[in-house]
Every structure is written in C-alpha cells, then in structure tokens.
Amino acid sequence: MAKYILGFHGSPATSPADLEGSMEKWVAWYQGMGSAVADMGNPAGPSKTIGADGRVASTNGNALTGYSILEAKSLDDAISLARGCPIYAAGGSVEVAELMPM
C-alpha cells in the first residue's frame, strides 16, 4: 500500500468549546479509518512563504493548517477516506497527494 499525505486547509477553532467539539469529531474520524491512519499528524502554526528570490512573505489565502498520513491502495481510495474529514464542516478543504518512496 502507498502512503498519502492529507494537507488540511481551513480555519482553526475560535473558542475552547469549538475546539472540544471539533476534537471529538476528529477522533471519531480517525478511529473510523482504523489501520489506514499511518500518522495522525499535527496542526500547523503560522507560516511564511519563501520565494525563489529568497524573499520571505506572509502566506496568503489558503495556508496549510495541519496534516495526516494515510495508507491506501490508490489515490482514489485515499480521497474516499478524506471525504469524511471534519474540516469540511468549518469550510475547510483537504489536499491529497501520494508520498513517493525514495
């Protein structure tokens, strides 16, 4: 099976109550995927973008807010697993990409 990275894009919870309710949904989602979860990952903090010219700028638009790594038979299977992600309820999105072995 191949490994796939899920890149989460979306706003984090804005209050402790939102965070608690959100975490319950995330835990249930991870549990539902079972052994497909290779690494639950982590949330991501503030970021900067470094251009080819070396300039550093604030990340605009749809910044990465976290990641997870799954094992799946194909990209389509990884996408199917990602469809249940709780980030959609907050208006977020999930980017899915295969991790290429080196």
C-alpha angles and dihedrals in degrees: 000000000000126000122238130194118220111206112200120212120186147082120301121233112287100209138030090251091052090048093051093049091044094050091055090056092047092050091049091049092051092046090050091056091053116179092004087081106091095169124004087209126201142268116264125231131214114322142200129207121228115207127211088259090057096251116142119217138171112271108254129207120349104021122183110263100178147329145223132189122224135184115225140157094243145354089263091055091049089050090051090054091047092054091078095056114135092222090082090069088062093049094260132133140220125227113204123199134164115244107229116222116237 
